[in-house]
Amino acid sequence: MAKKIFFMGAGAFECTICGMKYREKSHADACETWCKEHPNTCDPKIAKKSIQE
């Protein structure tokens, strides 16, 4: 389950497997599902919704 965090002055959600951050929990949950099923890879459709540091 994605972890709620404070990032860049606002609430966000973080994938607990790869650490990518998202504004919407549903995107972080989708990222975690992908990470569990496909270790050490990223889904470009999900990753493009991440918050850039």
C-alpha positions in Angstrom: 0.0 0.0 0.0 1.3 3.4 -1.0 2.7 5.6 1.8 1.3 9.1 2.4 4.1 11.7 2.5 4.7 15.5 2.4 6.6 16.4 -0.8 7.3 19.7 -2.4 5.0 21.6 -0.1 2.0 19.3 -0.5 0.6 15.9 0.3 1.7 13.1 -2.0 1.9 9.3 -2.1 5.0 7.2 -2.5 5.5 3.7 -3.9 7.1 1.8 -1.0 9.0 -0.5 -3.5 10.7 1.9 -5.9 10.1 5.2 -4.1 8.4 7.1 -7.0 6.1 9.8 -5.8 2.6 10.7 -7.0 -0.1 13.3 -6.2 -2.8 10.7 -6.5 -3.0 7.5 -4.4 -4.4 5.5 -7.2 -1.2 6.1 -9.3 1.1 5.1 -6.4 -1.0 2.0 -5.9 -0.7 1.1 -9.6 3.0 1.7 -9.4 3.3 -0.7 -6.4 1.3 -3.4 -8.2 3.5 -3.0 -11.3 6.7 -3.2 -9.1 5.5 -6.4 -7.4 4.7 -8.1 -10.7 7.7 -6.8 -12.7 10.7 -6.2 -10.4 13.3 -3.7 -11.4 11.2 -2.2 -14.2 8.9 0.8 -14.6 5.7 1.1 -16.6 6.1 4.3 -18.7 2.4 5.0 -18.6 2.5 5.1 -14.8 5.9 6.7 -14.4 5.0 9.7 -16.5 2.4 10.6 -13.8 5.1 10.7 -11.1 6.2 13.9 -9.4 9.7 14.9 -10.6 12.2 16.0 -8.0 
